[in-house]
């Protein structure tokens, strides 16, 4: 059952326990396994990828079966309903429209003495998208990762995703990938997929940036290859924090909590409310909605271990606790959500009002649903077009401009003990 506690209890330590839920004693053991996988794939390429796919995913593949064929891609369209195809296309439109508003623009500024300064944005050459497939299929995750890469004009976008039985990739995932502009798809998952993208194999190309969520092995692999490639973030299990007052509908709040809990046994679902009566009603509504829930076992585990209702003394107190937790998803189901939002400093995405469930953001509102978790919203942001871009500074000085700053550069370079730095300027202004 979803627990209810009051703010007088040790709320902060309980929220910290939930925030730290992925930092268990088994992580070091798992990291050793991941290091072994990474090194094997780096040395042996496809051979290691196939070996670990057989060992971990129980799928026996040949190297020539790793890449999804054109005929499979064509067939996928025949295996999805027209309604699903329309929904995917609608989501594509809305997600692309949002991300096109966020494209950084290159700029050049012409200053005094013919000094030119600027910034130039260019896409990475190759992007690799990891799409999980263990507990469910996620066409929405395909769209959220592929469309920003497309908007950034990445020349080559490849995708990896695990298969489960029959060597088949879910047709909804294949259709979403094609609609979003993915050119290549490989049926491999786990740490071996991350290794293949980071180092390249005979079949799978080496990429510059890897994005997309996964299990703890995928997350550790992304952490360990960072530096060889760029990554989006180290995404952990999903989480939602709802702030609600007496105007909130307990049935809606319960559904929103369960919408996160059903993702994973380690998902977190937290309610902070000023109304003790609402707390009890939400607790009961959660129990009712769990009856005959298709994912009841995993959902109940999440609720039991990482679900919590806290009765707080004020909305200001709720905002303070929320900022300390820095949730991935924050719902403000209060009478005046815009006023309360002014007190929020840290959240991956903020959903305002009772008509804005977090599921809207998951699928087609437009903003990206790949968000910082486990407190990372204190310093990180959602995946976006910028993830697939890098920028170069542009600098040009005229002879007059260089002469005006030569003395200052000479002093700084000499102070740092770098005489050739100083000489590189002196030689230009003394001739």
C-alpha positions in Angstrom: 0.0 0.0 0.0 1.1 3.6 -0.7 2.4 5.0 2.6 1.3 8.3 4.1 3.6 10.2 6.4 3.4 13.8 7.7 6.0 16.5 7.3 6.9 16.0 11.0 8.4 12.7 10.1 11.9 12.4 8.7 10.7 13.3 5.2 14.1 14.4 3.8 15.9 11.2 4.6 13.0 9.2 3.1 13.1 11.3 -0.1 16.9 10.9 -0.2 16.5 7.1 0.1 14.2 7.1 -2.9 16.5 9.4 -4.9 19.5 7.1 -4.2 17.6 3.9 -5.1 19.9 2.9 -7.9 23.1 3.1 -5.7 23.0 -0.4 -4.3 25.9 -2.7 -3.4 25.5 -4.7 -6.5 26.5 -1.9 -8.8 30.3 -2.5 -8.5 29.7 -6.2 -9.5 27.6 -5.2 -12.5 30.2 -2.6 -13.5 32.9 -5.3 -13.6 30.7 -7.3 -15.9 30.1 -4.3 -18.2 33.8 -3.5 -18.4 34.4 -7.1 -19.5 31.7 -6.7 -22.2 33.1 -3.4 -23.4 36.7 -4.7 -23.7 35.5 -7.9 -25.5 33.5 -6.0 -28.1 36.3 -3.5 -28.6 38.7 -6.4 -29.3 36.5 -8.9 -31.1 33.7 -6.8 -32.7 30.7 -8.8 -34.0 31.9 -12.0 -32.5 31.6 -10.6 -29.0 28.3 -8.8 -29.7 26.8 -12.1 -30.9 28.3 -14.0 -27.9 26.8 -11.7 -25.3 23.5 -11.5 -27.1 23.3 -15.3 -26.8 24.4 -15.2 -23.2 22.3 -12.4 -21.8 19.3 -12.1 -24.2 19.2 -15.8 -25.2 19.0 -14.9 -28.9 21.2 -16.8 -31.3 22.1 -14.5 -34.2 24.5 -14.5 -37.1 26.4 -11.4 -38.0 24.4 -11.0 -41.2 21.2 -11.0 -39.1 22.2 -8.1 -36.9 20.9 -5.4 -39.3 17.1 -5.2 -39.9 16.4 -5.6 -43.6 14.5 -3.4 -45.9 11.8 -6.1 -46.3 11.3 -6.2 -42.5 10.9 -2.4 -42.5 8.4 -2.6 -45.3 6.5 -5.4 -43.6 6.2 -3.5 -40.3 3.8 -1.0 -41.9 1.5 -3.9 -42.7 1.6 -5.0 -39.0 0.4 -1.8 -37.3 -3.1 -0.4 -37.3 -4.0 2.7 -39.2 -4.9 4.4 -35.9 -1.4 3.7 -34.5 0.3 5.0 -37.7 -1.8 8.2 -37.5 -0.9 8.6 -33.8 2.8 8.1 -34.6 2.7 10.7 -37.4 0.8 13.2 -35.2 3.5 12.7 -32.4 6.2 13.2 -35.1 4.7 16.5 -36.2 4.3 17.9 -32.7 7.7 16.7 -31.4 9.5 18.1 -34.5 7.7 21.4 -34.4 8.8 21.9 -30.8 12.4 20.9 -31.4 12.7 23.1 -34.5 12.1 26.1 -32.1 15.1 25.1 -30.1 17.8 24.9 -32.8 20.8 27.1 -31.8 21.7 29.6 -34.5 25.3 30.2 -35.6 26.2 33.9 -35.3 29.0 36.3 -36.1 29.6 39.7 -34.6 31.7 42.4 -36.2 33.2 44.7 -33.6 35.6 47.6 -33.4 39.0 47.4 -35.1 37.8 44.6 -37.4 37.5 42.1 -34.6 35.2 39.3 -35.6 33.8 36.9 -33.0 31.2 34.2 -33.4 29.9 30.7 -32.8 29.3 28.1 -35.4 27.0 25.0 -34.7 27.5 21.8 -36.7 26.0 18.3 -36.2 27.9 15.2 -35.2 28.6 12.9 -38.1 26.9 9.9 -36.6 24.4 9.4 -33.8 23.5 6.1 -32.1 20.1 5.7 -30.5 19.5 3.0 -27.9 15.8 1.9 -27.6 15.0 -0.4 -24.7 12.8 -3.4 -25.4 12.9 -5.6 -22.4 9.7 -4.9 -20.5 7.7 -3.2 -23.3 8.0 -1.7 -26.7 8.7 2.1 -26.9 7.9 3.8 -30.2 7.6 7.0 -28.3 11.2 6.7 -27.1 12.3 6.2 -30.8 10.6 9.5 -31.7 12.0 11.4 -28.8 15.6 10.4 -29.6 15.5 10.3 -33.4 13.6 13.5 -34.1 16.0 15.9 -32.4 18.9 14.2 -34.3 16.9 14.7 -37.5 16.3 18.4 -36.7 20.0 18.8 -36.0 20.6 17.4 -39.5 22.8 14.5 -38.3 23.9 12.8 -41.6 23.8 9.3 -40.2 21.4 8.1 -37.5 21.5 4.4 -36.4 19.5 2.6 -33.8 20.0 -0.5 -31.7 17.3 -2.3 -29.8 17.0 -5.8 -28.3 14.7 -8.5 -29.6 12.6 -10.9 -27.6 11.7 -14.2 -29.4 11.7 -14.9 -33.1 14.5 -12.4 -33.7 11.9 -9.8 -34.5 11.9 -6.2 -33.6 8.4 -4.8 -32.6 6.8 -3.4 -35.7 5.6 -0.3 -33.9 9.2 0.5 -33.1 10.3 -0.1 -36.7 7.5 2.1 -38.1 8.3 4.9 -35.6 12.0 4.7 -36.6 11.2 5.1 -40.2 8.8 7.9 -39.7 11.4 9.7 -37.6 14.2 9.3 -40.1 16.4 6.5 -38.7 18.5 5.0 -41.6 19.8 1.9 -40.0 18.5 -0.5 -37.3 20.4 -3.3 -35.5 18.8 -6.0 -33.4 21.1 -5.9 -30.4 20.7 -4.6 -26.8 22.5 -4.4 -23.5 26.0 -3.3 -22.8 27.2 -5.0 -26.0 25.0 -2.7 -28.0 26.5 0.4 -26.3 30.0 -1.0 -26.9 29.3 -1.6 -30.6 28.2 2.0 -31.0 31.1 3.4 -29.1 33.9 1.3 -30.8 32.3 0.1 -34.0 32.3 -3.5 -35.3 32.4 -5.1 -38.7 28.7 -4.6 -39.0 27.7 -1.7 -36.6 29.2 1.7 -37.2 31.1 3.7 -34.6 29.1 6.8 -33.7 29.9 10.1 -32.0 27.0 10.5 -29.6 24.9 7.8 -27.9 21.4 8.6 -26.6 18.5 6.7 -25.1 17.6 5.0 -21.8 18.2 1.4 -20.7 18.6 -0.9 -17.7 21.5 -0.6 -15.2 23.9 -2.4 -17.6 23.2 0.0 -20.4 23.5 3.0 -18.1 26.9 1.7 -16.7 28.1 1.1 -20.3 27.2 4.6 -21.3 29.0 5.9 -18.3 32.2 4.0 -19.1 32.3 4.8 -22.8 31.8 8.6 -22.2 34.9 10.3 -23.5 35.2 7.9 -26.4 31.8 9.1 -27.4 29.3 11.7 -26.1 26.2 10.7 -24.3 22.9 12.3 -23.4 22.7 11.4 -19.7 22.7 8.5 -17.3 19.0 8.0 -17.0 17.7 5.9 -14.1 14.3 4.5 -13.4 11.4 6.9 -14.0 9.9 9.1 -11.3 7.1 11.5 -10.7 6.4 14.0 -7.9 2.9 15.5 -7.7 2.1 18.6 -5.6 -1.6 18.8 -4.9 -3.9 20.9 -2.9 -7.6 20.4 -1.9 -8.7 21.2 -5.4 -7.0 18.1 -6.9 -9.0 15.1 -8.1 -7.8 12.1 -6.1 -8.6 9.7 -8.9 -6.5 11.7 -11.4 -3.6 11.9 -8.9 -3.7 8.2 -8.3 -3.7 7.4 -12.0 -0.7 9.7 -12.5 1.3 8.0 -9.7 0.5 4.6 -11.1 1.5 5.8 -14.6 5.1 6.1 -13.3 5.0 3.1 -11.1 4.0 0.7 -13.9 7.3 1.5 -15.8 9.6 -0.5 -13.5 9.8 -2.0 -10.0 12.3 0.8 -9.2 10.1 3.7 -10.5 9.3 6.3 -7.9 5.8 7.9 -7.3 5.5 10.7 -4.7 2.7 12.9 -3.7 3.1 16.1 -1.6 -0.2 17.5 -0.5 -1.5 20.1 1.9 -4.8 18.2 2.4 -4.8 15.1 4.7 -8.2 14.1 3.3 -6.9 14.1 -0.2 -3.9 11.9 0.9 -6.3 9.2 2.2 -8.5 9.4 -0.9 -5.5 9.0 -3.2 -4.2 6.1 -1.2 -7.6 4.3 -1.6 -7.8 5.3 -5.3 -4.4 3.7 -5.9 -5.6 0.4 -4.4 -8.8 0.4 -6.5 -6.9 1.1 -9.7 -4.4 -1.6 -9.0 -7.2 -4.3 -9.1 -6.8 -6.2 -12.3 -3.9 -4.0 -13.4 -2.1 -5.8 -16.3 1.3 -4.8 -14.8 0.2 -5.2 -11.2 3.2 -7.1 -9.8 5.9 -4.6 -11.0 3.6 -1.7 -10.2 2.9 -2.9 -6.6 6.7 -3.4 -6.0 7.4 0.2 -7.1 4.6 1.6 -4.9 5.6 -0.5 -1.9 9.3 0.4 -2.1 9.4 3.9 -3.7 5.9 5.2 -3.4 5.1 7.9 -0.8 2.5 10.4 0.2 3.6 13.3 2.4 1.2 15.6 4.1 2.9 19.1 4.2 2.0 22.2 6.0 2.0 24.5 3.0 2.6 24.6 -0.8 5.8 26.5 -0.1 7.0 23.6 2.0 6.0 21.2 -0.8 8.0 23.3 -3.3 11.0 23.3 -1.0 10.9 19.5 -0.7 10.4 19.1 -4.5 13.5 21.3 -5.2 15.6 19.1 -2.9 14.3 15.9 -4.7 14.6 17.5 -8.2 12.2 15.2 -9.8 12.3 14.0 -13.4 8.5 14.8 -13.8 6.8 17.3 -11.6 3.0 17.8 -11.7 1.4 20.9 -10.1 -2.2 19.9 -9.5 -3.1 23.0 -7.5 -5.6 25.9 -7.9 -2.9 28.3 -9.2 -0.1 26.2 -10.8 1.6 29.2 -12.4 2.1 30.9 -9.1 3.6 27.8 -7.5 5.9 27.2 -10.5 7.7 30.4 -9.6 9.0 28.6 -6.5 10.3 25.6 -8.5 14.0 25.6 -9.4 14.8 22.0 -10.2 12.6 19.6 -12.4 13.1 17.8 -15.7 9.6 18.7 -16.9 6.8 20.6 -15.2 3.1 19.8 -15.9 0.7 22.5 -14.9 -2.9 21.9 -13.9 -5.3 19.0 -13.6 -5.8 18.6 -17.4 -2.1 18.0 -18.0 -1.1 14.4 -17.0 2.5 13.5 -17.4 1.5 11.0 -20.1 0.8 14.0 -22.4 4.5 14.8 -22.3 5.5 11.1 -22.7 3.9 10.9 -26.1 3.1 14.0 -28.1 3.1 17.4 -26.4 6.4 18.1 -28.1 9.0 18.6 -25.4 11.4 15.6 -25.0 10.5 12.9 -22.5 14.2 11.8 -22.1 14.8 13.7 -18.8 17.3 13.8 -16.0 16.5 11.4 -13.1 17.8 10.7 -9.6 18.3 14.3 -8.7 20.2 15.2 -11.9 17.6 17.9 -12.7 19.7 20.1 -10.3 22.3 20.5 -13.1 21.0 18.7 -16.3 18.2 19.1 -18.8 16.1 17.2 -21.3 17.6 15.6 -24.4 17.3 18.0 -27.3 18.7 19.2 -30.6 21.8 20.5 -28.7 22.7 16.9 -27.8 23.5 16.2 -31.4 25.3 19.5 -32.1 28.7 20.9 -31.2 29.9 24.5 -31.5 33.1 26.0 -32.7 34.2 29.5 -31.7 35.0 31.9 -34.5 37.8 34.5 -33.9 39.4 36.9 -36.3 41.6 39.9 -35.4 42.9 42.6 -37.7 46.5 43.9 -37.3 45.3 47.0 -35.5 43.2 45.0 -33.0 46.1 42.7 -32.3 48.5 45.6 -31.7 46.0 47.0 -29.1 46.0 43.9 -27.0 49.5 42.6 -27.5 50.9 44.1 -24.3 48.1 42.5 -22.2 48.7 39.1 -23.9 52.4 39.4 -23.3 51.9 40.0 -19.5 49.5 37.1 -19.2 51.7 34.7 -21.1 54.8 35.7 -19.2 53.0 35.3 -15.9 52.0 31.8 -16.9 55.6 30.9 -18.0 54.7 30.4 -21.7 57.2 32.5 -23.7 56.2 31.1 -27.1 52.7 32.3 -26.5 54.0 35.8 -25.9 56.4 35.5 -28.9 53.6 34.5 -31.2 52.0 37.9 -30.7 55.2 40.0 -30.4 56.6 38.7 -33.7 53.4 39.9 -35.4 53.3 43.4 -33.9 57.1 44.2 -34.0 57.7 43.6 -37.7 
